[in-house]
Amino acid sequence: MTYTYRANNANVADLDSNGEYEVILKWNRQEVIKAFDGQAGQIEISDWFS
């Protein structure tokens, strides 16, 4: 199985109410499944950084 990650979208917000902004980054992971003749399924992942 092969994975490719691509940054899709970013935003800033105060997620923990401490007065400092965190960066929220949304990733799209493209997953190629060889068992299903190369069909791809898309999975979205979100990270946040202080």
Protein Blocks (a to p, Z undefined) as FASTA:
>chain_A
ZZddddfbdcdddfkonopacdddddddddddfklgoiacddddddddZZ
